[in-house]
Amino acid sequence: MRHRMLVIAACVVLLVASGSTVARAALPTLAVGATTSASDTVGSGNTCAGFLDERTHLGYLGIRRVFASAGQLPNADALSCHNSQGAALWYSFKTSCTPTAVAAGSCDTEIQNIATAMPAGSYLTYNHEPENDMTGVQFVAAFQRVYTVAKAANPAVNVIPIYMSYQWRSGSTKVTNNGTGGDYEVQDWIVPAAYADAYGLDLYWQASTRGSEPDDPVSVGSDPRMIRWYNAVSGLGKPLTLPEWGIDDDQGVRNSRGPAIRASRTWLTTHNFHIVSYWQLDNWYLGATAFPAGGYADPDGVAAYQELVAAAVP
């Protein structure tokens, strides 16, 4: 074990010195998943059994998100679901170190252990939606270190940053868009392409936020928040993903989400998006055996998502 750790450490040094020239696993043409989790902790109701239940309602989902809040390893449930059920693991983790400490290498062993435990062809994200937790400068430095360490430990895992693009709307305190930088513009958060196997853009729509986003659920390609981020990363030569996506009418009209899902499929599959994963929680709910609080029946929305799942190509 000690010899193996020394080899990994040497690889990390070489990769840092050479600008991170590492192998990259190929993303599928199109993979579709869904995720349910009560909080960012391993095993918090986010189980393989729950995922398989979602499959019975939404179709043969191929991506399963699992979260870790403090450097935990992916558990047996997550690994067996990947290996036995064809539910490719996308593991989003936070470390026990601060972002600054991560960038300095203080959490290298923790990152190595997680990466080593990941199955081939799986997906790994450090601190998804980092805008809540740090500055852009801190995130980019930390993610570059995570990428280098993780790929040295396991070249067969895809390492992908995920951004909370749904919050980057006009009037948001997160946005200046005036060219001055300072961690309040998209450009300040973008991990260089040499340190990302793809980019992830989360997007949510909710009726109560009308006025700051489109008035009705529309194709993600018609949402200015998505377009802001798409324009920023689409020219970097990497696949794109929509790892969290939610559509909800929380004002009681309960119109079908089907048209928006169908229109989004057309846009996503023609704009280099390779993974789409719907967020199955509370009001975002589409389909499972039991309705969560805030969930509501939407047969056409479920049918539309089933159509998207059926179009998936491994």
VOBA-1610 file (N, C-alpha, C; in pm, whole numbers, padded with zeros to 5 digits, always signed):
BEGIN
Met+00084-00120+00000Met+00000+00000+00000Met+00087+00125+00000Arg+00194+00124+00087Arg+00281+00242+00092Arg+00346+00266-00043His+00391+00160-00109His+00452+00174-00241His+00353+00234-00340Arg+00228+00186-00334Arg+00126+00236-00428Arg+00100+00385-00406Met+00095+00428-00278Met+00070+00568-00249Met+00186+00654-00298Leu+00310+00603-00288Leu+00424+00678-00337Leu+00419+00694-00488Val+00375+00590-00557Val+00362+00597-00702Val+00258+00700-00742Ile+00144+00699-00671Ile+00039+00797-00701Ile+00090+00937-00676Ala+00160+00958-00565Ala+00211+01091-00533Ala+00308+01138-00639Ala+00392+01047-00689Ala+00486+01084-00794Ala+00412+01123-00921Cys+00307+01050-00953Cys+00227+01082-01071Cys+00164+01220-01059Val+00117+01253-00937Val+00056+01384-00915Val+00157+01493-00945Val+00280+01477-00894Val+00384+01578-00916Val+00411+01594-01065Leu+00422+01483-01136Leu+00449+01488-01280Leu+00335+01555-01356Leu+00211+01525-01317Leu+00097+01584-01385Leu+00088+01733-01362Val+00114+01775-01239Val+00113+01918-01211Val+00219+01988-01292Ala+00336+01928-01301Ala+00446+01991-01373Ala+00423+01996-01522Ser+00350+01898-01576Ser+00333+01889-01721Ser+00203+01949-01771Gly+00127+02013-01682Gly+00002+02076-01728Gly-00112+01977-01735Ser-00105+01867-01661Ser-00214+01771-01649Ser-00247+01703-01781Thr-00149+01632-01838Thr-00172+01553-01958Thr-00216+01415-01915Val-00347+01391-01915Val-00399+01265-01863Val-00499+01205-01959Ala-00521+01074-01942Ala-00621+01007-02024Ala-00761+01050-01983Arg-00852+01050-02078Arg-00990+01087-02049Arg-01083+00979-02101Ala-01177+00938-02018Ala-01278+00841-02060Ala-01381+00910-02148Ala-01435+00837-02243Ala-01534+00895-02334Ala-01672+00894-02270Leu-01744+01006-02282Leu-01882+01011-02234Leu-01973+00941-02334Pro-02087+00890-02289Pro-02183+00828-02381Pro-02240+00932-02476Thr-02297+00885-02586Thr-02364+00977-02679Thr-02477+01049-02608Leu-02559+00975-02535Leu-02663+01033-02452Leu-02696+00935-02340Ala-02687+00982-02216Ala-02727+00903-02100Ala-02825+00987-02019Val-02928+00923-01966Val-03033+00994-01893Val-03049+00930-01756Gly-03057+01013-01652Gly-03073+00962-01517Gly-03174+01044-01439Ala-03181+01015-01310Ala-03262+01092-01217Ala-03199+01074-01081Thr-03230+01164-00990Thr-03170+01154-00859Thr-03266+01197-00750Thr-03261+01128-00639Thr-03339+01164-00521Thr-03247+01157-00400Ser-03233+01265-00328Ser-03154+01263-00206Ser-03201+01372-00114Ala-03217+01339+00013Ala-03266+01436+00110Ala-03159+01536+00151Ser-03034+01496+00145Ser-02925+01586+00183Ser-02795+01534+00125Asp-02689+01613+00136Asp-02561+01575+00079Asp-02484+01478+00166Thr-02543+01367+00202Thr-02472+01265+00278Thr-02498+01129+00217Val-02395+01045+00218Val-02409+00911+00163Val-02519+00836+00235Gly-02610+00774+00160Gly-02712+00690+00219Gly-02828+00763+00282Ser-02848+00890+00248Ser-02954+00969+00312Ser-03089+00948+00243Gly-03129+00824+00228Gly-03253+00797+00156Gly-03232+00787+00007Asn-03109+00814-00037Asn-03073+00805-00178Asn-03013+00666-00200Thr-03099+00567-00221Thr-03055+00428-00229Thr-03074+00372-00368Cys-03007+00261-00395Cys-03024+00193-00523Cys-03168+00146-00538Ala-03229+00100-00429Ala-03368+00056-00435Ala-03459+00170-00479Gly-03435+00290-00426Gly-03513+00406-00469Gly-03491+00439-00614Phe-03367+00426-00659Phe-03335+00451-00800Phe-03408+00350-00889Leu-03407+00224-00851Leu-03474+00122-00931Leu-03625+00146-00935Asp-03680+00199-00826Asp-03821+00235-00826Asp-03848+00347-00927Glu-03757+00443-00934Glu-03771+00550-01033Glu-03770+00494-01174Arg-03688+00391-01196Arg-03684+00329-01329Arg-03820+00274-01370Thr-03894+00220-01274Thr-04023+00161-01310Thr-04122+00266-01359His-04096+00393-01329His-04187+00501-01367His-04133+00586-01481Leu-04001+00599-01489Leu-03943+00692-01586Leu-03868+00623-01699Gly-03855+00492-01694Gly-03780+00422-01798Gly-03644+00379-01747Tyr-03566+00317-01833Tyr-03439+00258-01791Tyr-03332+00365-01773Leu-03335+00431-01657Leu-03239+00535-01624Leu-03098+00478-01616Gly-03001+00550-01670Gly-02865+00497-01674Gly-02764+00571-01589Ile-02804+00681-01522Ile-02713+00759-01440Ile-02773+00775-01301Arg-02692+00753-01198Arg-02740+00770-01061Arg-02647+00862-00984Arg-02699+00973-00935Arg-02623+01068-00854Arg-02622+01022-00708Val-02506+01031-00646Val-02489+01004-00503Val-02399+01114-00447Phe-02425+01156-00322Phe-02355+01270-00266Phe-02279+01233-00138Ala-02171+01305-00112Ala-02093+01289+00011Ala-02057+01428+00063Ser-02076+01450+00192Ser-02060+01584+00248Ser-01923+01611+00306Ala-01845+01506+00335Ala-01717+01528+00403Ala-01615+01421+00370Gly-01599+01391+00243Gly-01493+01301+00200Gly-01521+01154+00219Gln-01649+01115+00242Gln-01679+00972+00256Gln-01655+00899+00124Leu-01619+00773+00135Leu-01604+00689+00016Leu-01742+00650-00036Pro-01755+00624-00167Pro-01882+00569-00215Pro-01910+00437-00146Asn-02034+00421-00098Asn-02065+00303-00019Asn-02099+00183-00107Ala-02120+00069-00042Ala-02146-00056-00115Ala-02271-00046-00199Asp-02372+00025-00150Asp-02497+00041-00224Asp-02472+00113-00356Ala-02392+00219-00353Ala-02362+00295-00474Ala-02282+00212-00572Leu-02184+00139-00523Leu-02097+00060-00610Leu-02172-00058-00670Ser-02254-00127-00591Ser-02326-00243-00644Ser-02432-00198-00745Cys-02490-00082-00724Cys-02590-00032-00819Cys-02523-00006-00954His-02401+00047-00952His-02326+00069-01075His-02289-00064-01141Asn-02234-00155-01062Asn-02180-00278-01117Asn-02286-00381-01153Ser-02397-00383-01079Ser-02497-00488-01099Ser-02624-00442-01169Gln-02652-00312-01162Gln-02779-00262-01215Gln-02761-00167-01334Gly-02639-00146-01377Gly-02616-00057-01491Gly-02648+00088-01461Ala-02640+00127-01334Ala-02668+00265-01293Ala-02535+00336-01275Ala-02483+00394-01381Ala-02351+00456-01377Ala-02344+00559-01264Leu-02246+00543-01178Leu-02236+00626-01059Leu-02180+00763-01091Trp-02253+00867-01051Trp-02201+01003-01053Trp-02191+01046-00907Tyr-02069+01057-00858Tyr-02043+01083-00716Tyr-01999+01227-00698Ser-02081+01304-00627Ser-02048+01442-00595Ser-02003+01449-00450Phe-01880+01494-00428Phe-01827+01492-00291Phe-01770+01627-00251Lys-01779+01652-00121Lys-01705+01761-00059Lys-01600+01698+00031Thr-01494+01771+00056Thr-01384+01717+00137Thr-01393+01766+00281Ser-01306+01712+00364Ser-01296+01760+00502Ser-01204+01881+00513Cys-01142+01919+00400Cys-01053+02035+00394Cys-01124+02155+00334Thr-01076+02274+00364Thr-01124+02394+00297Thr-01077+02393+00152Pro-01140+02471+00064Pro-01094+02478-00075Pro-00947+02520-00086Thr-00905+02614-00003Thr-00765+02657-00007Thr-00672+02544+00031Ala-00711+02465+00130Ala-00630+02350+00171Ala-00629+02242+00064Val-00743+02223-00002Val-00748+02127-00113Val-00648+02166-00221Ala-00647+02293-00259Ala-00556+02341-00363Ala-00411+02323-00323Ala-00384+02329-00193Ala-00247+02314-00144Ala-00206+02168-00127Gly-00297+02075-00150Gly-00264+01934-00141Gly-00294+01867-00009Ser-00359+01938+00082Ser-00382+01883+00216Ser-00483+01769+00218Cys-00566+01759+00115Cys-00666+01653+00110Cys-00638+01551+00000Asp-00513+01545-00045Asp-00480+01455-00156Asp-00515+01309-00126Thr-00484+01263-00005Thr-00512+01123+00028Thr-00661+01095+00024Glu-00740+01186+00076Glu-00885+01171+00073Glu-00936+01162-00071Ile-00885+01248-00157Ile-00926+01249-00297Ile-00881+01121-00367Gln-00757+01080-00341Gln-00706+00956-00400Gln-00793+00837-00362Asn-00830+00829-00236Asn-00909+00715-00189Asn-01046+00711-00258Ile-01109+00827-00272Ile-01238+00832-00339Ile-01224+00794-00485Ala-01126+00852-00552Ala-01107+00824-00695Ala-01076+00678-00719Thr-00994+00620-00634Thr-00957+00479-00649Thr-01078+00388-00633Ala-01172+00428-00547Ala-01291+00346-00523Ala-01393+00356-00635Met-01379+00455-00723Met-01479+00476-00828Met-01466+00371-00939Pro-01579+00316-00987Pro-01573+00218-01096Pro-01531+00285-01227Ala-01477+00206-01317Ala-01441+00257-01450Ala-01566+00310-01520Gly-01552+00425-01585Gly-01664+00483-01656Gly-01761+00561-01569Ser-01727+00580-01443Ser-01813+00657-01354Ser-01777+00805-01362Tyr-01848+00886-01281Tyr-01833+01032-01287Tyr-01808+01085-01147Leu-01718+01182-01139Leu-01676+01235-01010Leu-01677+01387-01013Thr-01739+01448-00913Thr-01745+01595-00903Thr-01704+01640-00765Tyr-01612+01735-00760Tyr-01575+01798-00634Tyr-01663+01921-00614Asn-01732+01926-00501Asn-01809+02043-00457Asn-01900+02098-00567His-02001+02018-00603His-02095+02064-00705His-02164+02193-00658Glu-02198+02278-00753Glu-02256+02411-00724Glu-02170+02485-00620Pro-02046+02512-00655Pro-01951+02569-00557Pro-01978+02715-00525Glu-02062+02782-00603Glu-02085+02925-00582Glu-02137+02957-00443Asn-02199+02859-00378Asn-02249+02880-00242Asn-02139+02875-00136Asp-02023+02820-00170Asp-01927+02782-00067Asp-01791+02851-00075Met-01761+02921-00183Met-01626+02973-00202Met-01626+03077-00313Thr-01510+03134-00340Thr-01497+03226-00453Thr-01459+03148-00579Gly-01473+03213-00693Gly-01434+03150-00818Gly-01287+03115-00822Val-01202+03204-00775Val-01059+03179-00773Val-01027+03057-00686Gln-01090+03049-00570Gln-01068+02934-00483Gln-01114+02805-00549Phe-01230+02810-00614Phe-01283+02688-00674Phe-01195+02637-00786Val-01155+02725-00875Val-01074+02682-00989Val-00943+02620-00941Ala-00878+02682-00844Ala-00753+02627-00792Ala-00775+02491-00727Ala-00882+02479-00647Ala-00909+02352-00579Ala-00946+02244-00679Phe-01030+02277-00777Phe-01074+02175-00871Phe-00958+02125-00955Gln-00867+02213-00993Gln-00752+02168-01071Gln-00670+02067-00992Arg-00655+02090-00864Arg-00582+01994-00781Arg-00658+01862-00772Val-00789+01870-00750Val-00871+01749-00742Val-00860+01669-00872Tyr-00871+01738-00983Tyr-00864+01670-01113Tyr-00731+01597-01129Thr-00623+01666-01100Thr-00490+01608-01118Thr-00470+01486-01028Val-00510+01498-00903Val-00492+01388-00808Val-00584+01270-00844Ala-00709+01300-00875Ala-00806+01193-00905Ala-00767+01117-01031Lys-00724+01188-01134Lys-00690+01120-01259Lys-00562+01039-01246Ala-00471+01083-01160Ala-00351+01004-01135Ala-00386+00874-01066Ala-00484+00880-00976Ala-00526+00761-00904Ala-00613+00669-00988Asn-00694+00726-01078Asn-00790+00647-01155Asn-00822+00717-01287Pro-00745+00691-01391Pro-00769+00757-01520Pro-00903+00721-01583Ala-00968+00615-01535Ala-01093+00568-01596Ala-01216+00638-01542Val-01199+00736-01452Val-01313+00811-01399Val-01320+00947-01469Asn-01441+00992-01499Asn-01463+01125-01556Asn-01476+01227-01444Val-01396+01332-01446Val-01396+01434-01342Val-01455+01562-01400Ile-01568+01607-01341Ile-01651+01710-01405Ile-01694+01816-01304Pro-01668+01945-01330Pro-01725+02050-01244Pro-01872+02072-01277Ile-01950+02106-01174Ile-02093+02134-01192Ile-02124+02271-01134Tyr-02190+02355-01212Tyr-02222+02492-01171Tyr-02372+02511-01151Met-02408+02604-01062Met-02550+02633-01036Met-02598+02743-01131Ser-02605+02709-01259Ser-02637+02810-01360Ser-02774+02873-01338Tyr-02864+02804-01268Tyr-02998+02858-01245Tyr-02996+02982-01158Gln-02890+03005-01082Gln-02883+03123-00996Gln-02824+03245-01067Trp-02767+03225-01185Trp-02700+03334-01254Trp-02802+03409-01341Arg-02895+03475-01275Arg-03000+03550-01345Arg-02980+03699-01323Ser-03042+03778-01407Ser-03035+03923-01393Ser-03088+03962-01255Gly-03016+04049-01185Gly-03056+04092-01053Gly-03001+04006-00941Ser-02942+03891-00973Ser-02886+03806-00870Ser-02762+03870-00810Thr-02740+03850-00683Thr-02620+03901-00618Thr-02495+03828-00666Lys-02513+03717-00737Lys-02400+03641-00788Lys-02346+03698-00919Val-02417+03793-00979Val-02386+03834-01116Val-02355+03983-01123Thr-02247+04020-01191Thr-02224+04160-01227Thr-02224+04175-01378Asn-02154+04083-01447Asn-02151+04084-01593Asn-02105+04218-01649Asn-02012+04283-01581Asn-01964+04412-01630Asn-01818+04410-01671Gly-01760+04291-01676Gly-01623+04279-01723Gly-01517+04303-01619Thr-01557+04332-01496Thr-01459+04363-01393Thr-01410+04241-01317Gly-01477+04129-01332Gly-01435+04008-01263Gly-01466+04015-01115Gly-01384+03950-01033Gly-01403+03953-00890Gly-01496+03846-00838Asp-01502+03731-00904Asp-01582+03616-00860Asp-01732+03634-00878Tyr-01774+03735-00950Tyr-01917+03755-00970Tyr-01955+03749-01118Glu-01874+03684-01196Glu-01906+03661-01336Glu-01875+03516-01371Val-01944+03464-01469Val-01924+03326-01510Val-01776+03298-01535Gln-01710+03390-01600Gln-01570+03367-01641Gln-01479+03337-01523Asp-01514+03387-01405Asp-01429+03368-01288Asp-01436+03227-01231Trp-01535+03150-01275Trp-01558+03018-01217Trp-01519+02903-01309Ile-01486+02932-01432Ile-01467+02824-01529Ile-01333+02754-01510Val-01339+02625-01481Val-01219+02542-01472Val-01161+02527-01612Pro-01030+02547-01631Pro-00971+02531-01765Pro-01000+02394-01823Ala-01014+02389-01954Ala-01052+02265-02021Ala-00954+02151-01995Ala-00828+02183-01968Ala-00729+02078-01942Ala-00756+02005-01812Tyr-00844+02061-01728Tyr-00873+02002-01597Tyr-01021+01966-01583Ala-01087+01938-01693Ala-01228+01899-01689Ala-01256+01803-01803Asp-01321+01691-01773Asp-01358+01596-01877Asp-01489+01635-01944Ala-01564+01721-01880Ala-01689+01776-01933Ala-01726+01891-01839Tyr-01835+01960-01870Tyr-01887+02065-01781Tyr-02033+02033-01748Gly-02070+02059-01623Gly-02208+02035-01580Gly-02277+02165-01546Leu-02400+02182-01595Leu-02478+02304-01574Leu-02614+02266-01517Asp-02640+02298-01390Asp-02769+02269-01327Asp-02869+02379-01362Leu-02996+02339-01380Leu-03097+02438-01417Leu-03232+02399-01358Tyr-03298+02496-01294Tyr-03432+02477-01238Tyr-03524+02589-01284Trp-03651+02556-01298Trp-03754+02656-01327Trp-03864+02643-01222Gln-03913+02757-01172Gln-04018+02757-01071Gln-04109+02877-01094Ala-04239+02852-01087Ala-04336+02956-01120Ala-04321+03081-01033Ser-04288+03065-00906Ser-04281+03178-00815Ser-04164+03270-00845Thr-04075+03229-00933Thr-03962+03315-00969Thr-03985+03386-01101Arg-04107+03383-01153Arg-04137+03453-01278Arg-04098+03599-01268Gly-04045+03647-01377Gly-03992+03782-01379Gly-03840+03782-01379Ser-03782+03678-01320Ser-03637+03665-01322Ser-03591+03551-01411Glu-03686+03479-01469Glu-03659+03373-01566Glu-03783+03361-01654Pro-03782+03273-01755Pro-03898+03266-01846Pro-04030+03247-01772Asp-04137+03305-01826Asp-04266+03304-01758Asp-04331+03166-01753Asp-04297+03079-01843Asp-04353+02945-01845Asp-04240+02845-01866Pro-04260+02721-01823Pro-04154+02622-01847Pro-04131+02604-01996Val-04011+02630-02040Val-03977+02626-02181Val-03855+02537-02200Ser-03816+02519-02323Ser-03691+02448-02350Ser-03577+02515-02275Val-03485+02434-02223Val-03369+02491-02156Val-03290+02582-02251Gly-03304+02558-02382Gly-03235+02641-02480Gly-03296+02779-02495Ser-03410+02802-02433Ser-03474+02934-02435Ser-03458+03006-02301Asp-03386+02947-02210Asp-03366+03005-02078Asp-03237+03087-02079Pro-03244+03217-02050Pro-03124+03301-02058Pro-03014+03260-01962Arg-03049+03196-01850Arg-02947+03152-01756Arg-02865+03038-01816Met-02932+02944-01884Met-02861+02837-01952Met-02775+02893-02066Ile-02831+02983-02143Ile-02758+03038-02257Ile-02634+03114-02211Arg-02644+03183-02097Arg-02528+03254-02042Arg-02412+03156-02021Trp-02443+03043-01960Trp-02339+02945-01932Trp-02300+02865-02056Tyr-02397+02832-02138Tyr-02366+02759-02261Tyr-02267+02838-02346Asn-02290+02967-02360Asn-02200+03050-02440Asn-02060+03055-02379Ala-02053+03042-02247Ala-01923+03051-02180Ala-01839+02924-02195Val-01905+02807-02206Val-01828+02681-02205Val-01836+02603-02335Ser-01929+02637-02423Ser-01950+02554-02542Ser-01832+02555-02637Gly-01748+02658-02631Gly-01634+02665-02720Gly-01507+02604-02664Leu-01516+02536-02550Leu-01397+02483-02485Leu-01363+02340-02529Gly-01444+02285-02618Gly-01413+02155-02675Gly-01443+02036-02587Lys-01531+02053-02487Lys-01564+01943-02397Lys-01713+01912-02403Pro-01751+01787-02375Pro-01893+01754-02368Pro-01961+01833-02256Leu-02091+01853-02271Leu-02169+01924-02171Leu-02270+01829-02107Thr-02311+01862-01985Thr-02407+01778-01913Thr-02506+01867-01839Leu-02624+01813-01813Leu-02727+01877-01731Leu-02753+01783-01613Pro-02668+01787-01510Pro-02674+01687-01403Pro-02792+01703-01308Glu-02846+01825-01296Glu-02966+01849-01217Glu-03058+01938-01299Trp-03184+01895-01308Trp-03283+01968-01387Trp-03418+01952-01318Gly-03482+02062-01290Gly-03612+02055-01225Gly-03709+02156-01282Ile-03833+02115-01301Ile-03939+02203-01352Ile-04056+02192-01256Asp-04103+02306-01204Asp-04210+02301-01105Asp-04300+02423-01116Asp-04430+02400-01114Asp-04526+02509-01100Asp-04571+02509-00955Asp-04510+02591-00873Asp-04541+02592-00730Asp-04652+02690-00695Gln-04723+02740-00798Gln-04835+02830-00772Gln-04970+02766-00801Gly-04970+02634-00825Gly-05094+02560-00829Gly-05159+02540-00964Val-05104+02599-01071Val-05164+02581-01204Val-05143+02439-01252Arg-05026+02385-01224Arg-04994+02245-01252Arg-05007+02211-01400Asn-04960+02299-01485Asn-04957+02266-01627Asn-04851+02158-01652Ser-04871+02079-01755Ser-04778+01973-01785Ser-04639+02027-01818Arg-04538+01954-01771Arg-04400+01986-01804Arg-04356+01918-01932Gly-04448+01838-01989Gly-04414+01762-02109Gly-04361+01844-02224Pro-04427+01952-02265Pro-04377+02031-02378Pro-04236+02086-02356Ala-04208+02130-02232Ala-04075+02183-02203Ala-03970+02073-02209Ile-04003+01954-02161Ile-03909+01843-02165Ile-03882+01801-02309Arg-03987+01795-02389Arg-03968+01754-02529Arg-03887+01857-02607Ala-03917+01985-02585Ala-03841+02089-02655Ala-03696+02090-02607Ser-03676+02065-02479Ser-03539+02061-02424Ser-03459+01946-02483Arg-03524+01832-02502Arg-03454+01719-02562Arg-03399+01758-02699Thr-03478+01826-02780Thr-03432+01866-02913Thr-03311+01957-02902Trp-03316+02054-02810Trp-03205+02149-02797Trp-03082+02082-02739Leu-03099+02004-02634Leu-02985+01942-02567Leu-02908+01848-02659Thr-02981+01766-02733Thr-02916+01666-02817Thr-02853+01726-02942Thr-02878+01852-02967Thr-02813+01919-03082Thr-02711+02022-03036His-02684+02027-02904His-02589+02124-02851His-02484+02059-02760Asn-02448+01935-02794Asn-02334+01868-02731Asn-02357+01828-02585Phe-02483+01813-02544Phe-02512+01762-02410Phe-02519+01609-02415His-02443+01545-02328His-02431+01400-02329His-02500+01332-02212Ile-02527+01406-02106Ile-02593+01350-01988Ile-02701+01446-01941Val-02819+01392-01913Val-02930+01469-01857Val-02982+01393-01736Ser-02999+01461-01623Ser-03045+01393-01502Ser-03145+01482-01429Tyr-03267+01432-01416Tyr-03374+01510-01353Tyr-03366+01495-01201Trp-03395+01606-01131Trp-03388+01607-00984Trp-03524+01568-00928Gln-03530+01447-00872Gln-03654+01391-00819Gln-03667+01422-00670Leu-03714+01541-00638Leu-03728+01577-00497Leu-03833+01685-00483Asp-03921+01670-00384Asp-04021+01772-00351Asp-04100+01813-00476Asn-04108+01943-00501Asn-04190+01993-00611Asn-04136+01958-00749Trp-04009+01920-00756Trp-03953+01887-00888Trp-03997+01748-00934Tyr-04053+01670-00844Tyr-04089+01531-00866Tyr-04158+01506-01001Leu-04118+01398-01067Leu-04190+01350-01186Leu-04255+01215-01159Gly-04175+01113-01120Gly-04236+00983-01105Gly-04164+00887-01014Ala-04234+00834-00916Ala-04190+00724-00830Ala-04316+00671-00763Thr-04304+00566-00684Thr-04423+00504-00628Thr-04497+00596-00531Ala-04424+00663-00443Ala-04485+00751-00344Ala-04456+00897-00376Phe-04560+00981-00370Phe-04541+01124-00393Phe-04472+01187-00271Pro-04364+01261-00293Pro-04306+01335-00181Pro-04387+01462-00154Ala-04360+01528-00043Ala-04427+01654-00012Ala-04405+01753-00126Gly-04514+01812-00174Gly-04504+01909-00282Gly-04515+01849-00421Gly-04502+01716-00431Gly-04511+01653-00562Gly-04653+01650-00613Tyr-04668+01643-00744Tyr-04801+01638-00803Tyr-04797+01555-00931Ala-04907+01490-00960Ala-04914+01401-01076Ala-04903+01481-01205Asp-04828+01429-01298Asp-04809+01494-01428Asp-04784+01385-01532Pro-04889+01314-01574Pro-04870+01201-01665Pro-04798+01239-01794Asp-04829+01356-01849Asp-04764+01396-01975Asp-04617+01429-01951Gly-04586+01491-01836Gly-04446+01517-01804Gly-04367+01388-01790Val-04428+01289-01724Val-04364+01158-01710Val-04343+01094-01847Ala-04445+01102-01933Ala-04434+01044-02067Ala-04322+01110-02145Ala-04309+01241-02132Ala-04205+01313-02204Ala-04067+01271-02157Tyr-04053+01250-02026Tyr-03922+01207-01976Tyr-03893+01064-02017Gln-03996+00980-02021Gln-03977+00844-02070Gln-03928+00845-02215Glu-03979+00937-02293Glu-03933+00949-02432Glu-03785+00988-02439Leu-03745+01077-02349Leu-03604+01116-02343Leu-03517+00998-02302Val-03562+00923-02202Val-03486+00804-02157Val-03475+00704-02270Ala-03584+00684-02344Ala-03583+00587-02453Ala-03487+00625-02565Ala-03456+00754-02575Ala-03366+00801-02680Ala-03220+00788-02641Ala-03192+00748-02515Ala-03054+00739-02468Ala-02977+00636-02547Val-02851+00672-02576Val-02762+00584-02651Val-02636+00566-02568Pro-02597+00441-02535Pro-02480+00420-02450Pro-02351+00458-02522
//
